[in-house]
Amino acid sequence: MMGPVPDFRVRALEIHSAYAWDFDWVRRALEFIRNHGMTALVLHRNDIVDRVTFPIRVVGDGQPAHQNIFAHYQNAYRSLYKYTPADRSGPYNRRDYLKRIVDLAGRWDIEVYLENKEFSFDDVVLQLNPSLLKNGVVCPNEPFWWAFIRAKYANVFADIPGIAGIITAPATRESRLSISENRCRCERCSSSTPQHWYRSLIDAMYGSIKAHGKLLAVRDFVFDRQSQVQFAEVLTDLPGDVVVSFKNTPHDYYPTFPDNPSLGRTGTRRQWIEYDAMGQYFGWGVAPSTMVDDLRRRLRHGLDHGVEGLLVRTDWESLDAHSCFHTPNLVNLYAAAMLATDLQTSGRAIYRAWLTEEGKLEASASSAEIDECVAWTETILGDSWNAVRDALFCNGCVFSDSSTFPTSGDHAWWLAEEKNSLQDWDPSKRNAMELSESNVRRILAEKDKAVECVERMRQVVQHQPVALSRAAYEDLVVRLDILHRYVRGFRALCHSITLTRFLTEEKPAQSASFCEARTLLADSMRALLDLVGELREFYQSTDHRYVVYLLLGWERLEALHGDLARRIADVQACTAA
């Protein structure tokens, strides 16, 4: 009997951190792809192409065409040793590593894509081409770059011909050189536009990629609406066979944000959608947050807008040695793989697959006992996103630093209103962070609700299902204890920050609400300081994976408490004077 017709033609697992260079880890990812009917592996690093190619147009090798990296090295080893002595052998070692991965993936009919953020380059490029530097900054509009890009991609495909294609993000500020953060004021830059730069870069890449019969996917990865509008103008001019890849939300992976408004606006051009399974902005899985319902809705929205591919990120490039494979958020990867094949897959089926395949069930358990365990697990983890949402977001606005505690009151407000502005994408949230009495009460109640949600989860977890293994049960108990500490940390810091701003910036009249706010602030500041001591002791007396202590960062809370205490003291001094 034939299985369901896949809802998404491309179903890719994406590796971002140092795991891209961990052979055993990549094999594990390939096995997951094969076992779950996915189609592709994406290896991400901002400079991944530069990591497997020599800066050929810089050092030169006297050959008219690049045969392979070893033929180049025969003639260039002296120059490479002179200019890049610490990494002269790195590119060809990494080239062999990636080639082996591509060859293994090919045995299972799995495509491999390299994903980067252009452009990137070795320091030696600037040393040997000083004209690229103008008044102390690098000029992104020098014609040198387009020849450099064409050569780089011609060489990577000559050396690793099995690569299916390149996925790139030209509009991000996270590349080494981008028009989005251009500080060059030369005549060439002054007379150019971001749109012209995007077109020049993409044209240079596309020529080499197309010549080798590979695919180019361009990511709509931007930080604000203006950049998205500028980049959208370029997308309409791309060659018809260039894929456009969108994060499921605009700006970044914030689950409280609306669907990406660019979806469905690429004409007949193929579209992919990207989703974060680990949770850069929703607790890293250290705070479990399963997103089955959100995934189902986002993927349905994508299909309704012509999306044909799904890329699921399993980790984060700024958090080495951590992945959704380490946490209950692995459920999100199971959900993505299963829903991408059949959007009607039930939540129960997803949780059952995770429990079964990850060895969390007793071998002797009956079918009825397994059913009970699946329902119990879904009851607990199915509510986890509600707790994390109400803790880490304020009225939908981002109130964390990639899930870590903010270090000052201004830092938190900057994250919510400026860096990660929700109102930029949802005008109805224009007053989401206003300091009116009613909105302050709403924010405080939201954090209380998050703690209450976790406490209900901990009550349910007290009753272990027969089918759940002892190890799996004890692991979940510990994770919910960590989640409880984490959410209480956000409640204390959010209460303290919000009340401090309410009392010091709005300067409400000496009313009953003013007196109440002062009392609540004193209580929340004590709770914040108590948590500093609690989390310090937890750090010293336990031994979990390092990411637990990053999220339960008592030093961050200590710095925050000091910042707020100084602000309160300054206001009190001014009032007394």
N, C-alpha and C positions, 0 to 999 in steps of 0.2 A: 504494500500500500504506500503510495507516495505521500510525503509529508506536505505541510502547508507551503504555499507559495510565499517566498520571503517578501516582507514589506519593504526591505531595504536591500538593494543590490550589493552595496559595499558595506561590510560590517567589520570595522577595524578596531583592534586593541592598540592603545597608544601608550608608549613608555617614555617618560620625560626625564627622570633623574639619572643618577649614575648607573642605575640598573641597565640602561642601554648598553653599558660596557661590561656587564656581568653575564658571561656566557650561560651559566646555569639558570640565571633568572630569565633570560630571553627564551631558553628552551622551555621553561615552565609556561611562559606566555604563549609560545607556539602550540604547546599541548592544549592549553585552554582554548585557543582559537580553533584548533582542529576538533576538539571534543564538543564544541558548542556551535558548530556550523558557521563560524565567522570566516571572513575571507582575506583579511589583511593585517599586517603588523606595521605600525608606524613608530619609528625611532626618532625621538626629538632631542635636539640640542641646538642652541642658537648657532653654533659654529660647526655643526656636524660635518658639513661638506669640507670645510677648511681643515678639519681634523684628519681627513683621509686623502688630502691632496697637498703637494708641495706648492709654494708660491711661485709657480713656473714663470710667469711673466716678469717676475722680479729678478730671480737669479739666472734664468735662462739655461738652456742646455745645448744650444746650437743645432737642434734638430728641427726640421720643417714641420713635423707633426708629432703629436704625443702618441707613442705606441702603447706603453704602459708605464707604471710608476717605476719599475726597475730599470727599464731602458733609459728613462729620464735620469735616474740616480747614477747610472754609469758615468754620465757626463757632468753631473751637477754636484757630486758629493763634496768636492772641495768648497764650492760656494756655499752649500748648505751648512757645512761645518763651520765656515767663517761667520755666517750670519744667524744661523739657528742651531748652535751646538747642542743645546739641551734637548732638542726635539728633532734632530736630524733623521732618526730612525723611526720616530713615532708614527708618521703618516703611513708608511708602508706596513708597519705592524698592525695598525688599526684597519687598514685596507684589507689585509688578509682576514682579520676578525670579522668584519662586516660581510666580506665575500662568503665566508663559511656560513654565516647566518642566512644570507640570501639563498645559498645553495640548499641548506636544510629546509628552509621554508618552501622552496620550490618542489621538494619531494612530496609535500602535503598540499600542493596547489595553493599555497598562501603567498600573496603578494607582499612585498616589503617596500615601504616608502620611507624616504628621509625627510624630516621636517625641520626647518630652520627659520631664522629671522634675518633677512638680508638688509644691509650687508654686514659681513664679518670679514676680518682679514688679520694676518699676522703683523706684528709690529715692524718687521723688516720691510714691509711695503712702504711705510712712511720714511724709514731710514734711507731707502734707496730712491725714493721719489719725493724729495722735499717740496716740490712745487704743489703737492697736495695740501700742504699746510699753508694757511693764509692768516696772518695776524694771530697765530697761535691756535687756530682751530682747523679741523679737517674740512675741506670743501667737498660736499657730496655731489656736486654737479660737474666735476672735472671729467672730460671724456675718457680719461684713463680707466675709470671704473667700469665702463661698459665693455671694453676689451678684456679687462680682468675677469669680469663675470662670465663672459662667453667662454674664455679659456678654462676657467675653473669647472664649469659644468660639462664641457666637452671631455675634460680629463677624468672626472669622476665616473662618467658612463663608459669611458674606454677601459677603466680599471675594474669597475663592478657592473658589468653589463646586465646583470639580473635584476637590478633595482627597477621597480615598476614606475617610479616617478618621484617628483619633488613636491613637497607642500611647503609653501613659504608665506611669511607675514611681512609685507613691505611697509605697512602703515603703523606698526607698533613703535613705541619709544624704547623697546627693550633690545633692539639690535645695536651693534656697535656704532653704526653710522646710519642715520635715517633723516629724511626730510622733516619728520614729525618733531625732531628736536634740533633742527639746524640752527647753528649759531654763527655760521659764516655770513659775512656781509659783503662779499666780493661782488663785482659787477655781474658776473654770470649768475650768481644766486639771486641777486636783486631783480634780475630780469626774467627769472624763471618762476614757475608755480609748483606747488606740491603735485598737482595732477601731471604735469610734464615729467617730473622726476619719477613718479610711479610708472608711467608709461615707458620711460627709458629703461628702467630696471627690469620690468617684466618682459619687454621686448628682447633685452639682452639674454635673459634666462631662457625665454621661450625658444629662441633660435637654436640654441645648443640642445635643449631638451627635445624639441620636435625633430631635430636632425637624427636623433638616436631612437626615434619611435617611442618616446616615453611620455608620461602624462605630467602636466603642470597643474597643481591646484593652488589657488591664491586665497589666503585667509583674510576674511574681513575682521581683523583683530585691531580694534581702535580703542581709545580711551575717552572719547567725547563725541558728541553729536556732530560737531563741525568736521572732525576728521572723517567720520563716517560718510557725511555728505560729499566731501571732496573725493574720497576713495570710490564712492558709488558712481561718480561720473566716469571714472576710469574703467570700472567693471563693465560698463555697457560697450566699451570699445575693444574688449579683449577678443582674441581669436575664439571662434565658436567651440573649439575642443578644450579650452581651458576650464577647469572645474572651479567653482567658487565655494569655499568652505566657511560656514558661519558658526560662531558660538551660539548655543541655543538662546542665550540672552545677550543683549548688547553690552558692550564694555568688558564684562568679565563674567565668571561663573557664579553669579549671585542668584540663588534660587527664588528670592523675593522679587526679582526684577521681572518686567514683562518679557514676552517673547521678542526675539530679535526682529525689529521692523523691516529689516532688509530681506528677510526670507520671502521668496516668491517674486522678487523684483529683478530677476536676472534674465528675463525673456526665456528663450529655449535652452539656455546654458545649464549644464548639470550642476546640482547643488548637493553639498554635504552639510551635515550638522554635527557639532561637537558637544560632548557632555562630559562633565567631570564626575567620575565615580568615587574617587578618594575623598574629596571634600575640602579643597583648599580653603573655602570660605564657610564651611559648615562642619568644622570640628575634626577633620583629618581621619575620621573613623575612631580616633581616641575617644571622642565623644560620639558614640554610634549614632548615625543618622541615615536610615534607609529611605530611599527616594523612589520607591516603586510607583506610587501614584503620580508623583511629579514627572517621572520618566515617561509613563504611559501618555500623560497629557501632552508633554513637550513633543514626543515622537509623533503623536497623532496630528499635532499642529504642523509639524514638519512635512508629513505626508500630504496633508491638505494643501500645502504650499509648494508642492513639487519636489521635495527633497528625496534623493535616492540613496544617499550614503550616510552612515553614522560612524563617527570616530569617538571612542570612549577612552578618556584619559584615566590611567590607573595610578598616577603619582604626580609629583610636582618637582620641577627642576631645582627649586630652592630648598628641598627637603630630602637630602640623600638618605638612602637605606630605609625608606619608608614607602609603603604602597597600600592600596586597598586590600591586597592579599594578606596583610598583617592584621586586619580588623574585620568586624562584622559588616563594614561597608562593602566588603566583597559581594554582599547581596546585590549591590547596585550594578556590579559588573554582570552577575548572573541575570539580573533583570534586563539590562540593556541587550545582552546577547539573545535572550529568549523573546523579548518583545520585538526586537528588530526582525526576527524571523516570523513571529506571529503576534501581532499586537493584541490579540484576544487572550493571550496566556494569562491565567489567573495568578493572583498574588500567592495563593496557597501552593501552586505548582512551582513558583520561583523559590519560595522558602524551603519547600521539600527538596528541590534539587540542591540547594546550598547545603542543607543539613546532611543530605545523603552523600554527596560527592566530597564534602570536606570531612567526612568521617566523624560526624558529631552524634550519630545514633548508635544505640546498642544493637549488636548483631542479632540478639535474641528477641528484639521487640516485634510485637504483632502489628498487623496493618492498622488495627484500631488504635493501638498505643502510639504509632507513628502519626496518625491523623491528629490525635490529641496534642502531641508534641508540636506539630506544625502550627496548629491553631494557637497554642500557647506562645510560641515564638513570634508569630505574626502580631499577637496582641501586644507584646512588649516592644519589639523593634518597630512595628508599624506606627507607633506613637512617638518614636524617637525624634523625627524631624520636627514635630510640633514643639518639643522641648528645646531643641537646639535653635530653632527659628526665634522663639520668644526670648531666648537668652542672648544670642549674638546679634540680633537685628533690633532696631528701635523703630517701630511703626514701619517696618520694611526696609529702613535705611541701614547700611553697613556700619556696625559699631565695634568692629574688631579689626585687628591688623593681621589679615589672612588667618583668622581664627585665634590669634593670640590676644592677650589682654593689652589694651592701649596703655601707654605709659604716662599720659597726662590728660587733663580735661580738654585742653586745646587739641591734642592729638586725636582724641576720640571724635570731637566735633568736626575736625578737618576731614577725617575719614568719612564721616557720615554725609557732610554737606558739600564738600569740595572734591576731594579725590575720587570718591565713589558716588557721586551725586545721583540719587534716584530721580529727583525732579527733572533732571536733564532728559530722562526717558519716559517719565510718567508725570505729567503736569499736575495731576490730582494730588501729588505728594509734595506740593510746594511748601506747605506748612507742616510737614511731618515732624520736624524737629523744633517747632516753635515752643517758647517757654511760657505759654499761657497756663493758668492753673489747671484747666481741664486736660490739656495735653500732657502736662507733667504727671498728673494722676494716672493717665492712661499708660504712660511709659513705665511708671513704678509698678502698676498692676500687671503689666505684661511680664516683667521679670519675676514677680511672685508666682504668676501662672506657670512659668517655666519650671521653677523649683517644685511646685505642686505636681506637675506632670511627671517629673523624674521620681518623686516619692511614690506616686501610684505605680510606676513601673517596678520599683523596688519591692513594693508589696506583692505584686504578682509573681515576681521571681522567687519569692520565698518558698513556693510550692513546686518542687522539681518534678517534671514529667518522667514517667517510667522509662520512656524510650530515649531520653537524652543522656548521653554518657556523662559520667561524673566529671571528667576533665572539661567537657564543654560547658557543663553547668557552672562549675567553679570559675571558669574563665568569664562567663557572662556576669556572674555576681560581682567579680572584681571590676569589670568594665562599668557596670552601673554605679559602683561606689565612686569610681573616678569621674564619671559623668556628673554625679551629684556634687562633688567638690567643685568641678568646673563651672557648673551652672550657678552654684551659690556665689562663686567668684564674680561672675558677670552680674548677678543681682546686686551684690554689694558695691561693685565699682560703678554700675550704671545709676543706681540710686544716689551714690555720693556725688558723681559728676553732675547729674541732672539737677539735683537739689542745690548744689553749690552755684551752678550757673543761674538757677532761678532766683536765689537769694542775693547774689552779687551783681548780676547784670540787669535783671528786671527791677530790682529794688522795690519789691511790693510794699504796700503800706503796712503799718503795724496792725495787722488784722489777725483774726483767728487763724486764717490760712497761713499767714506769715509765721506765727508762733508754732503752728503744727509743722511747717516745713523745717524750722530750726530744730525742733525735737527729732524729726525723722532724720535730718542730716547728722545730728550727733549720734544717733543709733547706727546709721549706715557707716559712718566713719569708724566707729568702734568695731562693727562687724568686719569692715575691711582690714583693720589692723589685726583682729583676731585671726582672720584667714591667712594673713602673712605668716603668723606663728604656726598655724595648723599646717599650711603647705610647706613651710620650711621643715617642720618635723617629719612630714610625709616624705619629703625628698631625702632626708637623712636616714630614715628607718626602713625604706622599701627599695625594691630593685626591679623596676619595670623597664620597658624599652625607653630609650632616651626621649622620644617624642612626647611621652606622658608629662615629663617634667618641663618640656618647652611650653606646653599648653597650661600647665599648673604653675606658671612662673611666679613664685612668691616675690622675687626681686622686682618684677614689673609692678606688682601690686604695691610693694613698698615704695617704689619711686612715685607711683600715682598718688598714694596717700600723702607723701611729702609735698607733692605739687599742690594738691587740694588744700592741705593744711596751711601752706604759705599764702594761698590766695584768700582763704577765709580770714587769716590773721591780718593781712594787709587791709582788707575791707573793714574789719573791726577797728583797726588803728585809725583809719580815715574817719570812721563814724565817731569814734571817741574824740578825735581832734575837732 
